Amino acid sequence: MNAPRTLDADEARTRLPELTVIDVRTPGEYATGHVPGALNIPLDQLRRTLPTLRQGNGELLLVCASGARSEQARTVLAAEGIGAMTLTGGTQDWARRGHELARPQQSTRTTWSMERQVRFTAGSIVLTGLGLGLLHPAWQLLAAGIAGGLVFSALTNTCGMAVVLGKLPHNRPRLADLDATLAALAAR
């Protein structure tokens, strides 16, 4: 019998003590609230952690905001022979069901979720393209390009803009944070 590939928030909450929870969101998103006990390994840093994850004990539960990035992470791990499950609906569903979110004490800044950052950036570029289009119609192509990118993003369940925004300093982990996460994983 194959292990389940997903857990819903209620199942995950019940099994939390026996799971190693990895939150694959950006550090800024993680700081806004995460599943209690979750360790932060951003999706773009996952390959760096493969040796440590291979040595891990217990089952892995991957978490993101909605479930899309954690499913991408699960696919990467499965290709490397590492079994993991994803949290259906991510931290959004976890919170919607009334489960507590942990927040780091030292974090005073509020970082927007990646979805919110993408919406803001896309909307700003579209408005800029439309505004500049009043000066010269060619600028409207900027708005059309973003619209096309959003449609492509929805159809493929990927987001190139999120990848680019994830590289901004406030969305990047400090090396010391990732090293501490790896040490915590190795100690389990």
N, C-alpha and C positions, 0 to 999 in steps of 0.2 A: 504494500500500500504506500503510495506517495504521500509525503508530508504536505500539508496545506500550503498554498502559496500566499494566502492572505489571512489576516485576522481582523475582525471588526473591533471597534473600540472597547466594547464590553468584554469580549473574550480576552483581548490584550490586557485589560486592567486586571482581570482575574489571574492571568498568567504572568503578570509583570515581574514578580520576584524571581522567576526561573528564566527570564529572557535577558539577552543582552540587546539593548535598544540603541540603535544608531540613527541619529537625526542627520539627514543628508542635505539639509537647507544651509544657506549661508550663515556665518556666525551672527550677523545682524538679525536675521530672522529667528535663529535659535534663541537669542537673548530676549526676544519679545515674549517667549513662553514655549516650553517644550514638555514632552511627556516626562514625568519624574524619573530620574535615573538615566535619561538618554545621554549618550555621548555624541558630540558634534564632529562629524566627518563630512565636510561638504562634498557633494557629488563629484566635483572636478578634482578632488584630492583622493578619491576612493582607491584608485589604482596604487597609489603610494602606500596604502595601508594593507594591501593584500597579504603580505607575509604575516603580519600580526593577526589578521582576521582568520587566516588558515589555521593558526595555532590555537584559536579561541575555543573555549569550552561552552557548551550550551547552545541554544538556538538563538539566531539573530532575528531581530525584528527591525525592519527599515521603516523610517518615518520621514515624511516631508509635510508640506502644507496640505496637499489634497490627495496625494497618492501617486501622481504621475512621475515625479523624480525618484521616489522610492522604488517604483516598478523598474525604472531605468537602472537603478543601482542593483536591484535583484537580478536583472538580466546580466549585468556585468559580472556579478559574483557567481551566478550559475555557470557562465562560460568558463570561469576559473575553477569550477568544481566546489564552490562554497555555497552551501544551502542557506537560504534566508527566506523570510516571509515579509510581506508589506502590510502596513496598517491601512485598511480600507478607509478612504476619506481623510487620511492624515490627521494632523493636529486640529484641523478645522472641525472634523467630525468628533474627535476626542473632546474638544471644548463644547461643542454643540450638545453632546450627551451629558454635560455637566461634570465631566471629570476634571480634576485639578491639573493646572499647568504649572510647572516649576519655572521660576525666573531667577537668574543669577543675581545675587545681592549687590555686587559691584557695578552692575550695568545701570547707568542712569540715562543713557541716550536711547531714544526710540528710533529703531530702523523700520522702515516700511517693509511689508512682505514683498517677495519678489514679484508676485502678481500685481500688487499695487504700483511698484516701481515701473513695471512694463506698461501698465495702463497710463500712468502719468507721462512717461517718455513718449509712447506712441501718440497719445493725444496732443502733447506739446508739438511734436514734429508735424502732425497733420494740421493743426491750427497755424503753425508757422508757414507751412507750404501753401495753405489756402490764403493766408494774409499776404504773403509775398506774391501769390498768384494774381493779386490785384495790380501789382506793378508789372509783372510779365507772366503770361499764361504758362510758360515752361515750368515755373515753380510748383504748379499744381501736380506735376509728375511726382514730386516728393510725397505729397499726400496719397497719391495713387499707389506709390511703391510701398508705403507703410500699410495701406489697406490690403494690398496683395500679400504682404508678409504675414499679416494677421490671419487671413484666410488660410494660407499655407500652414501656419502654426496650428490652427484648429484642426485641419485635415490630417496632419501628421502627428499631432500631439507632441510637438517639439516647439522650442522657442529660442531662436537665434538671438533675439534681443535680450532674453534672460541670461544667456551665456555671456554676452558682452557686458551687461550690467553686473553680472557676478564677478567680474574682474576689477570692479571699482574698489578702492581701498576699504570702504566701510562694509563691503561684502566679503572681504578676504580674511581668512584666519591668520592670526599671527603664528609664526612657526612654533613658538613656545606652547601655544594652545594646542596645536595638533600633536606635538611631541608629548604633552601631558595626557592627551586623550589616548595615544598609543600606549603609553606606560600604564594607564588605567586598564586598558584592554588586556595587556599582557599579564597584569596581576590577577585577572579573573580566572 
